[in-house]
Amino acid sequence: MVEVPLEERDVVGEGGMPRVKRMVVNVPAQEGVEKGGEGLRVVEGMKVRGARTIVGPFVQYVKGTGGSVAVIKAQEGMWEERRGVKVDGGERRKKMVRRNRLLAERKAARK
């Protein structure tokens, strides 16, 4: 995780401290991050929740860091495309299923 100052000049938050943006970046475990984090790419799908906790899919926290350092290892299903839930029989049958349901409700309401 890296804290990068906001690009606008003279942006000051509460208490006179300059405002920063927290980003999750990919850095080897042995290397540290220089102040500013220039030239580092942001990891897609990962974000910082709260003050320092990294959250996202397939995150494994490093012990003793309080969630501010995490490891992401390649796993089964990591690159699979997530698909939506099939509603009312899918796209092709949706109108027919909804029409039949409406007719059944009307028929039940008449009785």
FENWO-V592779 format. One record per backbone hydrogen bond with DSSP energy under -0.5 kcal/mol. CO is the residue of the C=O (numbers start at 0). NH is the residue of the N-H. If there is no record, write none. Layout:
BEGIN
[[CO NH] [CO NH]]
END
This chain:
BEGIN
[[1 3] [1 22] [2 35] [3 20] [7 10] [9 11] [10 18] [12 15] [13 16] [16 12] [18 5] [20 3] [22 1] [22 24] [23 42] [24 26] [27 30] [31 33] [33 36] [36 39] [40 25] [42 45] [46 48] [46 54] [48 52] [52 48] [54 46] [55 58] [59 70] [61 64] [64 67] [66 53] [68 61] [70 59] [70 72] [74 77] [76 79] [84 86] [86 89] [89 93] [92 96] [93 97] [94 98] [95 99] [96 100] [97 101] [98 102] [99 103] [100 104] [101 105] [102 106] [103 107] [104 108] [105 109] [106 110]]
END
